[in-house]
Amino acid sequence: MLHARNTIAALCLVAGGMLCVSSARAGEGDDYITGMPAAKFDGVETNVVNDLQSNIPGIQADAAQLVRDLKGLRPDDSFSDCVIPLMAILKNEDGESSARILAALALDRLDSDMGNFAIERTATFTSDPMLKHLCTWLAYDRITGKHPGDTGIASFEPLEEGAE
């Protein structure tokens, strides 16, 4: 009973914090993130890593999506501290499928050697058919040089007409 209360209290704090941050930043757009100094952004990355290491699948999935979004806004940042936690989510066969899929997509967006290797291994060894399919295509696209970057399967955007 005490564990359930602690979990509910933690979720309420997270939800309240998200409401405060979203209302405080309303209207500022992506310029706030792209213009943030590196020293201040390191704190954001640390918080994202903490969320990736959470035991709550929804928080893991949200953090993985946030990594993808932040990498799109700050392509010169490596987000190297996120790679290992994302790999841990990806390889967890008991984990939530949606969190694992978003972890694979985030690793693909980060384009690190370790993350790419984890995607290839997951394509070979996972028992989750949807994740196996996704990782197979991500690995295939990267190996064949047809990797779509910010279009196609990696971002759930349709390919341009005539593109393969």
DSSP file (Angstrom, degrees, kcal/mol; ACC not computed):
  #  RESIDUE AA STRUCTURE BP1 BP2  ACC     N-H-->O    O-->H-N    N-H-->O    O-->H-N    TCO  KAPPA ALPHA  PHI   PSI    X-CA   Y-CA   Z-CA
    1    1 A M     >        0   0    0      0, 0.0     4,-1.9     0, 0.0     5,-0.1   0.000 360.0 360.0 360.0 -41.6    0.0    0.0    0.0
    2    2 A L  H  >  +     0   0    0      1,-0.2     4,-2.2     2,-0.2     5,-0.2   0.883 360.0  53.1 -64.6 -38.7    2.8    2.4    0.9
    3    3 A H  H  > S+     0   0    0      1,-0.2     4,-2.3     2,-0.2    -1,-0.2   0.900 107.9  50.9 -62.6 -41.6    4.6    1.6   -2.5
    4    4 A A  H  > S+     0   0    0      2,-0.2     4,-2.5     1,-0.2    -1,-0.2   0.891 109.8  50.0 -64.3 -39.9    1.4    2.5   -4.4
    5    5 A R  H  X S+     0   0    0     -4,-1.9     4,-2.8     2,-0.2    -1,-0.2   0.910 110.4  49.9 -65.1 -41.8    1.1    5.8   -2.5
    6    6 A N  H  X S+     0   0    0     -4,-2.2     4,-2.4     2,-0.2    -2,-0.2   0.906 111.7  48.5 -63.1 -41.0    4.7    6.7   -3.3
    7    7 A T  H  X S+     0   0    0     -4,-2.3     4,-2.4     2,-0.2    -2,-0.2   0.923 112.8  47.2 -64.8 -44.8    4.1    5.9   -7.0
    8    8 A I  H  X S+     0   0    0     -4,-2.5     4,-2.3     2,-0.2    -2,-0.2   0.913 112.4  50.3 -63.7 -42.3    1.0    8.0   -7.1
    9    9 A A  H  X S+     0   0    0     -4,-2.8     4,-2.2     1,-0.2    -2,-0.2   0.909 110.9  49.3 -62.2 -42.0    2.7   10.8   -5.3
   10   10 A A  H  X S+     0   0    0     -4,-2.4     4,-2.3     1,-0.2    -2,-0.2   0.910 110.7  49.7 -64.0 -42.1    5.6   10.7   -7.7
   11   11 A L  H  X S+     0   0    0     -4,-2.4     4,-2.7     1,-0.2    -1,-0.2   0.892 109.7  51.5 -64.3 -39.3    3.3   10.7  -10.8
   12   12 A C  H  X S+     0   0    0     -4,-2.3     4,-2.6     2,-0.2    -1,-0.2   0.903 110.0  49.5 -64.0 -40.9    1.4   13.7   -9.4
   13   13 A L  H  X S+     0   0    0     -4,-2.2     4,-2.4     2,-0.2    -2,-0.2   0.914 112.2  47.6 -63.3 -42.7    4.6   15.6   -8.9
   14   14 A V  H  X S+     0   0    0     -4,-2.3     4,-2.4     2,-0.2    -2,-0.2   0.938 113.4  47.5 -63.3 -46.9    5.8   14.8  -12.5
   15   15 A A  H  X S+     0   0    0     -4,-2.7     4,-2.0     1,-0.2    -2,-0.2   0.910 113.0  48.9 -62.5 -42.1    2.4   15.8  -13.9
   16   16 A G  H  X S+     0   0    0     -4,-2.6     4,-2.2     1,-0.2    -1,-0.2   0.904 111.2  49.7 -63.7 -41.6    2.4   19.0  -11.9
   17   17 A G  H  X S+     0   0    0     -4,-2.4     4,-2.5     1,-0.2    -1,-0.2   0.884 109.0  52.2 -64.0 -38.7    5.9   19.8  -13.0
   18   18 A M  H  X S+     0   0    0     -4,-2.4     4,-2.7     2,-0.2    -1,-0.2   0.893 109.1  50.2 -65.5 -38.7    5.0   19.2  -16.6
   19   19 A L  H  X S+     0   0    0     -4,-2.0     4,-2.1     2,-0.2     5,-0.2   0.915 111.9  47.8 -64.7 -42.4    2.0   21.6  -16.4
   20   20 A C  H  X S+     0   0    0     -4,-2.2     4,-2.1     2,-0.2    -2,-0.2   0.929 115.0  44.8 -63.8 -45.5    4.2   24.3  -14.9
   21   21 A V  H  X S+     0   0    0     -4,-2.5     4,-1.9     1,-0.2    -2,-0.2   0.916 113.1  50.0 -66.3 -43.6    6.9   23.9  -17.5
   22   22 A S  H  < S+     0   0    0     -4,-2.7     4,-0.4     1,-0.2    -1,-0.2   0.890 114.2  44.0 -66.5 -38.0    4.5   23.8  -20.4
   23   23 A S  H  < S+     0   0    0     -4,-2.1     3,-0.5    -5,-0.2    -1,-0.2   0.859 113.2  51.6 -74.2 -33.3    2.6   26.9  -19.3
   24   24 A A  H  < S+     0   0    0     -4,-2.1    -2,-0.2    -5,-0.2    -1,-0.2   0.821 117.3  39.2 -69.9 -29.7    5.8   28.8  -18.5
   25   25 A R  S >X S+     0   0    0     -4,-1.9     3,-2.1    -5,-0.2     4,-0.5   0.378  83.1 133.3-101.0   2.5    7.3   28.0  -21.9
   26   26 A A  T 34 S+     0   0    0     -3,-0.5    -3,-0.1    -4,-0.4    -4,-0.0  -0.311  76.7  13.0 -58.6 131.2    4.1   28.4  -24.0
   27   27 A G  T 34 S+     0   0    0      1,-0.0    -1,-0.3    -2,-0.0    -2,-0.1   0.277  98.7  99.6  89.4 -11.1    4.7   30.5  -27.1
   28   28 A E  T X4  -     0   0    0     -3,-2.1     3,-0.5     1,-0.1     4,-0.4   0.763  65.7-170.9 -80.8 -23.4    8.5   30.3  -26.9
   29   29 A G  T ><  -     0   0    0     -4,-0.5     3,-1.0     1,-0.2     4,-0.4  -0.109  48.7 -39.5  68.4-164.6    8.7   27.6  -29.5
   30   30 A D  T 3> S+     0   0    0      1,-0.2     4,-2.5     2,-0.2     3,-0.4   0.651 120.8  81.1 -73.9 -16.7   11.8   25.6  -30.4
   31   31 A D  H <> S+     0   0    0     -3,-0.5     4,-2.1     1,-0.2    -1,-0.2   0.817  84.9  61.4 -61.0 -29.7   14.0   28.6  -30.2
   32   32 A Y  H <4 S+     0   0    0     -3,-1.0     4,-0.3    -4,-0.4    -1,-0.2   0.927 110.7  38.4 -61.8 -44.7   14.2   28.2  -26.5
   33   33 A I  H >4 S+     0   0    0     -3,-0.4     3,-1.0    -4,-0.4    -2,-0.2   0.927 117.5  48.0 -73.4 -46.2   15.8   24.7  -26.8
   34   34 A T  H 3< S+     0   0    0     -4,-2.5    -2,-0.2     1,-0.2    -1,-0.2   0.827 115.4  45.5 -67.2 -29.8   18.0   25.5  -29.8
   35   35 A G  T 3< S+     0   0    0     -4,-2.1    -1,-0.2    -5,-0.3    -2,-0.2   0.462  83.9 119.7 -91.5  -1.0   19.3   28.7  -28.2
   36   36 A M  S <  S-     0   0    0     -3,-1.0    -3,-0.0    -4,-0.3     5,-0.0  -0.436  71.5-111.3 -68.1 132.4   19.9   27.2  -24.7
   37   37 A P     >  -     0   0    0      0, 0.0     4,-2.4     0, 0.0     3,-0.4  -0.290  24.4-116.6 -61.9 150.1   23.6   27.4  -23.7
   38   38 A A  H  > S+     0   0    0      1,-0.2     4,-1.8     2,-0.2    -2,-0.1   0.856 112.9  56.2 -58.0 -39.0   25.4   24.0  -23.5
   39   39 A A  H  > S+     0   0    0      1,-0.2     4,-0.6     2,-0.2    -1,-0.2   0.899 112.2  41.7 -62.8 -40.2   26.0   24.3  -19.7
   40   40 A K  H >> S+     0   0    0     -3,-0.4     4,-0.9     1,-0.2     3,-0.7   0.860 111.0  56.5 -74.1 -35.7   22.3   24.7  -19.1
   41   41 A F  H 3X S+     0   0    0     -4,-2.4     4,-2.4     1,-0.2    -2,-0.2   0.795  93.7  68.6 -68.5 -27.2   21.3   22.0  -21.6
   42   42 A D  H 3X S+     0   0    0     -4,-1.8     4,-2.1     1,-0.2    -1,-0.2   0.867  97.0  54.0 -58.0 -35.8   23.5   19.5  -19.8
   43   43 A G  H <X S+     0   0    0     -3,-0.7     4,-1.9    -4,-0.6    -1,-0.2   0.867 106.5  51.2 -65.9 -36.7   21.0   19.6  -17.0
   44   44 A V  H  X S+     0   0    0     -4,-0.9     4,-2.1     2,-0.2    -2,-0.2   0.932 109.9  49.4 -64.4 -46.0   18.2   18.8  -19.4
   45   45 A E  H  X S+     0   0    0     -4,-2.4     4,-2.3     1,-0.2    -2,-0.2   0.881 108.2  54.0 -62.7 -37.9   20.1   15.8  -20.7
   46   46 A T  H  X S+     0   0    0     -4,-2.1     4,-2.1     1,-0.2    -1,-0.2   0.908 108.9  48.7 -62.1 -42.1   20.8   14.6  -17.2
   47   47 A N  H  X S+     0   0    0     -4,-1.9     4,-2.0     2,-0.2    -1,-0.2   0.879 109.7  51.9 -65.8 -37.6   17.1   14.7  -16.4
   48   48 A V  H  X S+     0   0    0     -4,-2.1     4,-2.4     2,-0.2    -2,-0.2   0.913 108.3  51.3 -64.9 -42.0   16.3   12.8  -19.6
   49   49 A V  H  X S+     0   0    0     -4,-2.3     4,-1.5     1,-0.2    -2,-0.2   0.914 108.3  52.3 -60.8 -42.6   18.8   10.1  -18.7
   50   50 A N  H  < S+     0   0    0     -4,-2.1    -1,-0.2     1,-0.2    -2,-0.2   0.902 110.2  48.2 -60.4 -40.7   17.1    9.8  -15.3
   51   51 A D  H >< S+     0   0    0     -4,-2.0     3,-1.4     1,-0.2    -1,-0.2   0.875 107.4  55.2 -68.1 -37.0   13.8    9.3  -17.0
   52   52 A L  H 3< S+     0   0    0     -4,-2.4    -1,-0.2     1,-0.3    -2,-0.2   0.822 106.9  52.0 -63.2 -29.5   15.2    6.7  -19.4
   53   53 A Q  T 3< S+     0   0    0     -4,-1.5    -1,-0.3    -5,-0.2    -2,-0.2   0.377  87.0 117.5 -88.1   3.6   16.4    4.8  -16.3
   54   54 A S    <   -     0   0    0     -3,-1.4    -3,-0.1     2,-0.1     6,-0.0  -0.247  67.5-135.4 -66.0 158.2   12.9    4.9  -14.7
   55   55 A N  S    S+     0   0    0      4,-0.0    -1,-0.1     5,-0.0     3,-0.1   0.367  81.6  95.1 -93.2   2.9   11.0    1.6  -14.1
   56   56 A I    >>  -     0   0    0     -5,-0.2     4,-2.2     1,-0.1     3,-0.6  -0.860  67.3-151.4-100.1 115.0    7.8    3.2  -15.5
   57   57 A P  H 3> S+     0   0    0      0, 0.0     4,-2.7     0, 0.0     5,-0.2   0.833  93.8  55.2 -56.6 -36.9    7.4    2.3  -19.2
   58   58 A G  H 3> S+     0   0    0      2,-0.2     4,-2.4     1,-0.2     5,-0.2   0.894 109.1  46.7 -64.3 -39.5    5.4    5.4  -20.0
   59   59 A I  H <> S+     0   0    0     -3,-0.6     4,-2.4     2,-0.2    -1,-0.2   0.897 112.4  50.9 -68.4 -40.1    8.2    7.6  -18.6
   60   60 A Q  H  X S+     0   0    0     -4,-2.2     4,-2.4     2,-0.2    -2,-0.2   0.931 111.6  47.6 -60.9 -45.4   10.8    5.6  -20.5
   61   61 A A  H  X S+     0   0    0     -4,-2.7     4,-2.3     1,-0.2    -2,-0.2   0.917 112.4  48.6 -63.8 -43.8    8.7    6.0  -23.8
   62   62 A D  H  X S+     0   0    0     -4,-2.4     4,-2.3     1,-0.2    -1,-0.2   0.905 112.2  49.3 -62.5 -41.0    8.3    9.7  -23.3
   63   63 A A  H  X S+     0   0    0     -4,-2.4     4,-2.2     2,-0.2    -2,-0.2   0.893 109.5  51.5 -66.7 -39.3   12.0   10.2  -22.6
   64   64 A A  H  X S+     0   0    0     -4,-2.4     4,-1.9     2,-0.2    -2,-0.2   0.917 111.6  47.2 -63.3 -42.5   12.9    8.2  -25.7
   65   65 A Q  H  X S+     0   0    0     -4,-2.3     4,-2.5     1,-0.2    -2,-0.2   0.887 109.5  54.5 -64.8 -38.1   10.7   10.4  -27.8
   66   66 A L  H  X S+     0   0    0     -4,-2.3     4,-3.2     2,-0.2     5,-0.2   0.892 104.9  53.5 -63.1 -39.1   12.1   13.5  -26.1
   67   67 A V  H  X S+     0   0    0     -4,-2.2     4,-2.5     2,-0.2    -1,-0.2   0.933 109.7  48.6 -59.2 -45.5   15.6   12.3  -27.1
   68   68 A R  H  X S+     0   0    0     -4,-1.9     4,-1.6     2,-0.2    -2,-0.2   0.929 114.3  45.4 -59.9 -45.4   14.4   12.0  -30.7
   69   69 A D  H  X S+     0   0    0     -4,-2.5     4,-1.6     1,-0.2    -2,-0.2   0.923 113.5  48.4 -65.7 -44.7   12.9   15.5  -30.6
   70   70 A L  H  X S+     0   0    0     -4,-3.2     4,-2.9     1,-0.2    -1,-0.2   0.887 108.4  54.1 -64.9 -38.3   15.9   17.1  -29.0
   71   71 A K  H  < S+     0   0    0     -4,-2.5    -1,-0.2    -5,-0.2    -2,-0.2   0.872 107.7  51.8 -63.1 -35.5   18.3   15.5  -31.5
   72   72 A G  H  < S+     0   0    0     -4,-1.6    -1,-0.2    -5,-0.2    -2,-0.2   0.860 115.2  41.2 -66.7 -34.7   16.2   17.0  -34.2
   73   73 A L  H  < S+     0   0    0     -4,-1.6    -2,-0.2     1,-0.2    -1,-0.2   0.802 128.3  30.0 -82.0 -31.1   16.4   20.5  -32.6
   74   74 A R    ><  +     0   0    0     -4,-2.9     3,-1.6    -5,-0.2    -1,-0.2  -0.607  68.0 165.8-128.1  70.4   20.1   20.2  -31.6
   75   75 A P  T 3  S+     0   0    0      0, 0.0    -1,-0.1     0, 0.0    -4,-0.1   0.714  73.0  61.3 -64.0 -20.9   21.7   17.9  -34.3
   76   76 A D  T 3  S+     0   0    0     -3,-0.1     2,-0.3     2,-0.0    -5,-0.1   0.667  85.6  89.9 -81.0 -15.5   25.2   18.9  -33.3
   77   77 A D    <   -     0   0    0     -3,-1.6    -3,-0.1    -7,-0.2     0, 0.0  -0.607  67.3-151.6 -79.8 142.4   24.8   17.5  -29.7
   78   78 A S        -     0   0    0     -2,-0.3    -1,-0.1     1,-0.0    -7,-0.0   0.788   7.5-153.4 -87.1 -28.5   25.7   13.8  -29.4
   79   79 A F    >>  +     0   0    0      1,-0.1     3,-1.7     2,-0.1     4,-0.5   0.849  35.2 158.3  55.1  35.5   23.4   12.8  -26.5
   80   80 A S  H >>  +     0   0    0      1,-0.3     3,-0.8     2,-0.2     4,-0.6   0.784  62.5  63.4 -63.5 -28.4   26.0   10.1  -25.8
   81   81 A D  H 34 S+     0   0    0      1,-0.2    -1,-0.3     2,-0.1    -2,-0.1   0.706 100.1  55.4 -68.6 -17.3   24.8    9.8  -22.1
   82   82 A C  H <> S+     0   0    0     -3,-1.7     4,-2.2     1,-0.1    -1,-0.2   0.652  87.6  79.5 -87.2 -16.7   21.4    8.6  -23.5
   83   83 A V  H <X S+     0   0    0     -3,-0.8     4,-2.5    -4,-0.5     5,-0.2   0.934  92.7  45.2 -62.5 -51.1   22.8    5.7  -25.6
   84   84 A I  H  X S+     0   0    0     -4,-0.6     4,-2.2     1,-0.2    -1,-0.2   0.927 114.5  47.6 -63.6 -46.5   23.3    3.1  -22.8
   85   85 A P  H  > S+     0   0    0      0, 0.0     4,-1.8     0, 0.0    -1,-0.2   0.894 112.9  50.0 -62.0 -36.6   20.0    3.7  -21.1
   86   86 A L  H  X S+     0   0    0     -4,-2.2     4,-2.5     1,-0.2    -2,-0.2   0.900 109.6  51.0 -66.1 -39.2   18.2    3.5  -24.5
   87   87 A M  H  X S+     0   0    0     -4,-2.5     4,-2.4    -5,-0.2    -1,-0.2   0.881 107.1  54.3 -64.0 -37.3   20.0    0.3  -25.2
   88   88 A A  H  X S+     0   0    0     -4,-2.2     4,-0.7     2,-0.2    -1,-0.2   0.898 110.5  45.8 -63.6 -40.3   18.9   -1.1  -21.8
   89   89 A I  H >< S+     0   0    0     -4,-1.8     3,-0.8     1,-0.2    -2,-0.2   0.936 112.7  51.4 -65.5 -46.0   15.3   -0.3  -22.7
   90   90 A L  H 3< S+     0   0    0     -4,-2.5    -2,-0.2     1,-0.2    -1,-0.2   0.881 112.1  44.3 -60.1 -42.0   15.7   -1.8  -26.2
   91   91 A K  H 3< S+     0   0    0     -4,-2.4     2,-1.2    -5,-0.1    -1,-0.2   0.556  83.0 108.0 -85.0  -6.7   17.2   -5.1  -25.0
   92   92 A N    X<  -     0   0    0     -3,-0.8     3,-1.9    -4,-0.7     8,-0.1  -0.583  48.6-171.0 -75.7  97.8   14.7   -5.7  -22.1
   93   93 A E  T 3  S+     0   0    0     -2,-1.2    -1,-0.2     1,-0.3     4,-0.1   0.714  86.6  52.2 -63.3 -21.3   12.5   -8.5  -23.5
   94   94 A D  T 3  S+     0   0    0     -3,-0.1    -1,-0.3     2,-0.1     3,-0.1   0.458  92.6 106.7 -91.4  -1.7   10.1   -8.0  -20.5
   95   95 A G  S <  S-     0   0    0     -3,-1.9     2,-0.2    -6,-0.2    -6,-0.0  -0.223  85.1 -81.1 -77.6 166.0    9.8   -4.3  -21.3
   96   96 A E     >  -     0   0    0      1,-0.1     4,-2.1     2,-0.0     5,-0.2  -0.448  35.5-134.6 -65.9 132.3    6.8   -2.5  -22.8
   97   97 A S  H  > S+     0   0    0      1,-0.2     4,-2.5     2,-0.2     5,-0.2   0.884 102.7  53.1 -59.5 -42.1    6.8   -2.8  -26.6
   98   98 A S  H  > S+     0   0    0      1,-0.2     4,-2.3     2,-0.2    -1,-0.2   0.894 109.6  48.1 -64.4 -39.1    6.0    0.9  -27.2
   99   99 A A  H  > S+     0   0    0      2,-0.2     4,-2.1     1,-0.2    -1,-0.2   0.893 112.2  49.9 -66.7 -38.6    9.0    2.0  -25.0
  100  100 A R  H  X S+     0   0    0     -4,-2.1     4,-2.2     2,-0.2    -2,-0.2   0.893 110.4  49.9 -67.3 -39.7   11.3   -0.5  -26.8
  101  101 A I  H  X S+     0   0    0     -4,-2.5     4,-2.3     2,-0.2    -2,-0.2   0.931 112.2  46.9 -64.1 -46.0   10.1    0.8  -30.2
  102  102 A L  H  X S+     0   0    0     -4,-2.3     4,-2.4     1,-0.2    -1,-0.2   0.852 109.8  54.4 -66.1 -33.0   10.7    4.4  -29.3
  103  103 A A  H  X S+     0   0    0     -4,-2.1     4,-2.7     2,-0.2    -1,-0.2   0.913 108.4  49.4 -64.3 -41.6   14.1    3.5  -27.8
  104  104 A A  H  X S+     0   0    0     -4,-2.2     4,-2.3     1,-0.2    -2,-0.2   0.921 112.4  47.4 -62.6 -43.4   15.1    1.9  -31.2
  105  105 A L  H  X S+     0   0    0     -4,-2.3     4,-2.1     2,-0.2    -1,-0.2   0.880 112.2  49.8 -66.0 -37.7   13.9    5.0  -33.1
  106  106 A A  H  X S+     0   0    0     -4,-2.4     4,-2.2     2,-0.2    -2,-0.2   0.925 110.9  49.0 -66.9 -43.7   15.8    7.2  -30.7
  107  107 A L  H  X>S+     0   0    0     -4,-2.7     4,-1.7     1,-0.2     5,-0.6   0.898 110.2  52.2 -61.3 -39.3   19.0    5.2  -31.1
  108  108 A D  H  <5S+     0   0    0     -4,-2.3    -1,-0.2     1,-0.2    -2,-0.2   0.916 109.6  48.8 -61.9 -43.0   18.6    5.3  -34.8
  109  109 A R  H  <5S+     0   0    0     -4,-2.1    -2,-0.2     1,-0.2    -1,-0.2   0.871 109.2  52.5 -65.8 -36.7   18.3    9.1  -34.7
  110  110 A L  H  <5S-     0   0    0     -4,-2.2    -1,-0.2    -5,-0.1    -2,-0.2   0.814  91.5-156.9 -70.5 -29.3   21.4    9.4  -32.5
  111  111 A D  T  <5 +     0   0    0     -4,-1.7     2,-0.3     1,-0.2    -3,-0.1   0.898  29.4 158.2  55.6  49.2   23.4    7.3  -35.0
  112  112 A S     >< -     0   0    0     -5,-0.6     4,-2.7     1,-0.1     5,-0.2  -0.720  51.1-121.0 -97.9 155.1   26.1    6.0  -32.6
  113  113 A D  H  > S+     0   0    0     -2,-0.3     4,-2.1     1,-0.2     5,-0.2   0.923 114.0  46.7 -59.9 -45.3   28.1    2.9  -33.3
  114  114 A M  H  > S+     0   0    0      2,-0.2     4,-2.2     1,-0.2    -1,-0.2   0.917 113.8  48.1 -65.1 -42.6   26.9    1.2  -30.1
  115  115 A G  H  > S+     0   0    0      2,-0.2     4,-2.0     1,-0.2    -2,-0.2   0.898 111.3  49.8 -65.0 -41.0   23.3    2.1  -30.7
  116  116 A N  H  X S+     0   0    0     -4,-2.7     4,-2.1     1,-0.2    -1,-0.2   0.888 110.5  50.5 -64.7 -38.9   23.4    0.9  -34.3
  117  117 A F  H  X S+     0   0    0     -4,-2.1     4,-2.6    -5,-0.2    -2,-0.2   0.899 108.6  52.5 -64.3 -40.8   24.9   -2.4  -33.2
  118  118 A A  H  X S+     0   0    0     -4,-2.2     4,-2.3     1,-0.2    -2,-0.2   0.886 108.3  51.0 -63.0 -38.5   22.1   -2.7  -30.6
  119  119 A I  H  X S+     0   0    0     -4,-2.0     4,-2.2     2,-0.2    -1,-0.2   0.931 110.9  48.5 -63.8 -45.1   19.5   -2.2  -33.3
  120  120 A E  H  X S+     0   0    0     -4,-2.1     4,-1.2     1,-0.2    -2,-0.2   0.913 112.9  47.1 -61.7 -43.5   21.1   -4.9  -35.4
  121  121 A R  H  X S+     0   0    0     -4,-2.6     4,-2.6     1,-0.2     5,-0.2   0.881 110.8  51.8 -67.1 -37.7   21.3   -7.4  -32.6
  122  122 A T  H  X S+     0   0    0     -4,-2.3     4,-2.2     1,-0.2    -1,-0.2   0.894 104.8  56.7 -65.7 -38.6   17.7   -6.7  -31.6
  123  123 A A  H  < S+     0   0    0     -4,-2.2    -1,-0.2     1,-0.2    -2,-0.2   0.847 114.9  39.4 -59.3 -32.9   16.6   -7.3  -35.1
  124  124 A T  H  < S+     0   0    0     -4,-1.2    -2,-0.2    -3,-0.2    -1,-0.2   0.875 127.5  26.3 -83.2 -40.5   18.2  -10.8  -34.9
  125  125 A F  H  < S+     0   0    0     -4,-2.6    -3,-0.2    -5,-0.1    -2,-0.2   0.574  85.5 108.6-111.2 -10.4   17.3  -11.9  -31.3
  126  126 A T     <  -     0   0    0     -4,-2.2   -35,-0.0    -5,-0.2   -33,-0.0  -0.338  50.8-152.9 -72.4 152.5   14.1  -10.2  -30.1
  127  127 A S  S    S+     0   0    0    -34,-0.0    -1,-0.1     5,-0.0    -5,-0.0   0.443  70.3 100.4 -98.1  -3.1   10.9  -12.2  -29.7
  128  128 A D     >  -     0   0    0      1,-0.2     4,-2.7     2,-0.0     5,-0.2  -0.756  62.4-156.8 -85.1 112.5    8.7   -9.1  -30.3
  129  129 A P  H  > S+     0   0    0      0, 0.0     4,-2.2     0, 0.0    -1,-0.2   0.869  89.5  47.8 -63.3 -38.3    7.6   -9.3  -33.9
  130  130 A M  H  > S+     0   0    0      2,-0.2     4,-2.4     1,-0.2     5,-0.2   0.926 115.0  45.5 -67.5 -42.8    6.9   -5.6  -34.3
  131  131 A L  H  > S+     0   0    0      2,-0.2     4,-2.9     1,-0.2     5,-0.3   0.893 111.6  52.9 -66.3 -39.6   10.2   -4.6  -32.8
  132  132 A K  H  X S+     0   0    0     -4,-2.7     4,-2.3     2,-0.2    -1,-0.2   0.921 110.6  47.9 -60.1 -44.9   12.0   -7.2  -34.9
  133  133 A H  H  X S+     0   0    0     -4,-2.2     4,-2.1    -5,-0.2    -2,-0.2   0.939 114.1  45.8 -62.1 -48.5   10.4   -5.8  -38.1
  134  134 A L  H  X S+     0   0    0     -4,-2.4     4,-2.7     1,-0.2    -2,-0.2   0.945 114.8  46.1 -61.4 -49.9   11.3   -2.2  -37.2
  135  135 A C  H  X S+     0   0    0     -4,-2.9     4,-2.7     1,-0.2     5,-0.2   0.864 109.8  55.4 -64.5 -35.7   14.9   -3.0  -36.2
  136  136 A T  H  X S+     0   0    0     -4,-2.3     4,-2.7    -5,-0.3    -1,-0.2   0.934 111.5  43.5 -61.4 -45.5   15.4   -5.1  -39.3
  137  137 A W  H  X S+     0   0    0     -4,-2.1     4,-2.9     2,-0.2     5,-0.2   0.899 113.1  51.1 -68.5 -40.0   14.3   -2.2  -41.5
  138  138 A L  H  X S+     0   0    0     -4,-2.7     4,-1.8     2,-0.2    -2,-0.2   0.936 115.0  43.2 -62.0 -44.5   16.4    0.3  -39.6
  139  139 A A  H  X S+     0   0    0     -4,-2.7     4,-2.8     2,-0.2     5,-0.2   0.917 114.2  50.7 -66.4 -43.6   19.5   -1.9  -39.8
  140  140 A Y  H  X S+     0   0    0     -4,-2.7     4,-2.7    -5,-0.2     6,-0.4   0.935 110.3  49.4 -60.1 -47.5   18.8   -2.7  -43.5
  141  141 A D  H  X>S+     0   0    0     -4,-2.9     6,-1.2     1,-0.2     5,-1.2   0.887 114.1  45.6 -60.9 -38.8   18.4    0.9  -44.4
  142  142 A R  H  <5S+     0   0    0     -4,-1.8     3,-0.5    -5,-0.2    -1,-0.2   0.918 114.6  46.8 -71.6 -42.6   21.6    1.8  -42.7
  143  143 A I  H  <5S+     0   0    0     -4,-2.8    -2,-0.2     1,-0.2    -1,-0.2   0.886 115.4  45.3 -67.2 -39.7   23.7   -1.1  -44.1
  144  144 A T  H  <5S-     0   0    0     -4,-2.7    -1,-0.2    -5,-0.2    -2,-0.2   0.536 111.2-117.8 -83.2  -5.9   22.5   -0.5  -47.7
  145  145 A G  T  <5S+     0   0    0     -4,-0.6    -3,-0.2    -3,-0.5    -4,-0.1   0.610  87.8 111.5  79.5  10.4   23.0    3.2  -47.6
  146  146 A K      < +     0   0    0     -5,-1.2    -4,-0.2    -6,-0.4    -5,-0.1   0.192  37.0 147.0 -98.7  16.5   19.3    3.9  -48.1
  147  147 A H        -     0   0    0     -6,-1.2     5,-0.1    -5,-0.2    -9,-0.1  -0.320  43.6-146.4 -58.6 127.8   18.8    5.2  -44.6
  148  148 A P    >   -     0   0    0      0, 0.0     3,-1.2     0, 0.0     2,-0.6   0.563  16.3-160.8 -77.8  -8.4   16.1    7.9  -44.8
  149  149 A G  T 3  S-     0   0    0      1,-0.3     5,-0.0   -41,-0.1    -3,-0.0  -0.522  77.6  -0.1  66.9-113.3   17.5   10.2  -42.1
  150  150 A D  T 3  S+     0   0    0     -2,-0.6     2,-0.3     4,-0.1    -1,-0.3   0.231 128.3  64.8 -96.2  14.2   14.6   12.4  -41.1
  151  151 A T  S X  S+     0   0    0     -3,-1.2     3,-0.7     5,-0.1     8,-0.1  -0.824  85.3  19.9-127.0 170.3   12.1   10.8  -43.5
  152  152 A G  B >>>S-A  157   0A   0      5,-0.6     5,-1.6    -2,-0.3     3,-1.4  -0.368 116.9 -11.3  76.1-149.8   10.5    7.4  -43.9
  153  153 A I  T 345S+     0   0    0      1,-0.3     3,-0.3     2,-0.2    -1,-0.2   0.785 125.8  64.1 -61.6 -32.1   10.2    4.7  -41.3
  154  154 A A  T <45S+     0   0    0     -3,-0.7    -1,-0.3     1,-0.2    -2,-0.2   0.754 120.2  22.7 -68.4 -22.0   12.6    6.4  -38.8
  155  155 A S  T <45S-     0   0    0     -3,-1.4    -1,-0.2     2,-0.2    -2,-0.2   0.331 104.2-117.9-123.4   6.1   10.3    9.3  -38.3
  156  156 A F  T  <5S+     0   0    0     -4,-0.9    -3,-0.2    -3,-0.3    -2,-0.1   0.761  72.1 132.4  60.4  26.9    6.9    7.8  -39.4
  157  157 A E  B   < -A  152   0A   0     -5,-1.6    -5,-0.6     1,-0.0    -1,-0.2  -0.851  63.6-104.5-104.4 144.4    6.8   10.3  -42.2
  158  158 A P        -     0   0    0      0, 0.0    -6,-0.2     0, 0.0     2,-0.1  -0.374  34.6-114.1 -68.4 145.6    5.9    9.1  -45.8
  159  159 A L        -     0   0    0     -8,-0.1     3,-0.1     1,-0.1     2,-0.0  -0.427  40.1 -94.5 -70.7 152.5    8.7    8.9  -48.3
  160  160 A E    >   -     0   0    0      1,-0.1     3,-2.3    -2,-0.1    -1,-0.1  -0.341  54.9 -82.7 -65.5 152.4    8.5   11.2  -51.2
  161  161 A E  T 3  S+     0   0    0      1,-0.3    -1,-0.1    -3,-0.1     3,-0.1  -0.335 118.7  19.1 -59.2 130.5    6.9    9.8  -54.3
  162  162 A G  T 3  S+     0   0    0      1,-0.4    -1,-0.3    -3,-0.1     2,-0.2   0.226  96.3 121.3  92.8 -13.0    9.3    7.8  -56.3
  163  163 A A    <         0   0    0     -3,-2.3    -1,-0.4     1,-0.1    -4,-0.1  -0.556 360.0 360.0 -82.4 149.4   11.7    7.3  -53.3
  164  164 A E              0   0    0     -2,-0.2    -1,-0.1    -3,-0.1   -18,-0.1   0.397 360.0 360.0-107.6 360.0   12.6    3.8  -52.2
